[in-house]
């Protein structure tokens, strides 16, 4: 039995509506493959790559991240998704918009057997693929300790404190060896929103004012740090890496309390992962809003200014008397940690000076 003219018309209209629903919202030609978490826009693969790169370029231009041509800039490369996508994006944008800067991959070898080995191989492949110079700085050369040795000495509890402090200073020391005064890191919107909330809950006003800045610098140090991926969602970074098949080590931070890049943001809950209120309390039953993340990041702007009115002493930054690194105390945290490790070991000097060939 043949369909009636009315049924045929309804089927045609339904097919047309369904087809339009799956069209890319930008080009209107290709099939939509991505739903952007920040605005719900449905776009195709090619448009997603173009929009992602354009947004990073806009962040760079609006914040004047590369003020002068001929500058050598270090990219903190871990082999993970963020740093790999950062290197790939900057390589493409530099060729497209001619920033006139030279990028160098700077990687830190913490000395973690079975973990850093694979990621360093990824960094080496990226250096070849993106035609960038690579410098690897090791904890053992800088501090006389690898993280494996630190764990043997202090145990598993609290060892992340050593790694975090050592790593931050290692980036600066590696850049100094290369005569570079500007470091780019792959911090994304999820990372910054998490840091804002943590500093807010701790009541740490000095860090709260600095943590969201795209560019940070200190009067006591010529080193600058920038975050070109500040407004990029972690989920979109993963998609960008997937589409480019860049071979990065996709190590997902599952404990992020504001990781809103989930499959169903109205159902996923981030229940007490970091003890935000107390050890047993969970978040409310209010549906998670995927637009919360840009509000947190944008509200802070390029580093909000906070006034301390309760008579608290404003933190001043000086230099460490042992190694010369910037510090709010006479001795920096890295030197104090090394001293604690060396109490039963031969002393190890921590210094910003040294032979570049030793790396």
VENKABEL-V347788 format. One record per run of one state. SS is the DSSP state (~ for helix, > for strand, _ for the rest). FROM is the first residue (numbers start at 1). TO is the last residue. Records with the same first field share a line. If there is no record, write none. Layout:
SS: FROM-TO + FROM-TO
//
This chain:
_: 1-4 + 22-22 + 24-30 + 32-33 + 36-41 + 44-44 + 63-71 + 77-79 + 98-101 + 110-115 + 130-132 + 144-146 + 155-158 + 178-181 + 185-188 + 203-204 + 211-214 + 219-220 + 227-233 + 245-248 + 250-291 + 301-317 + 320-325 + 328-332 + 345-355 + 359-359
~: 5-21 + 45-62 + 81-97 + 116-129 + 139-143 + 147-154 + 159-177 + 189-202 + 205-210 + 234-244 + 292-300 + 333-344 + 356-358
>: 23-23 + 31-31 + 34-35 + 42-43 + 72-76 + 80-80 + 102-109 + 133-138 + 182-184 + 215-218 + 221-226 + 249-249 + 318-319 + 326-327
//
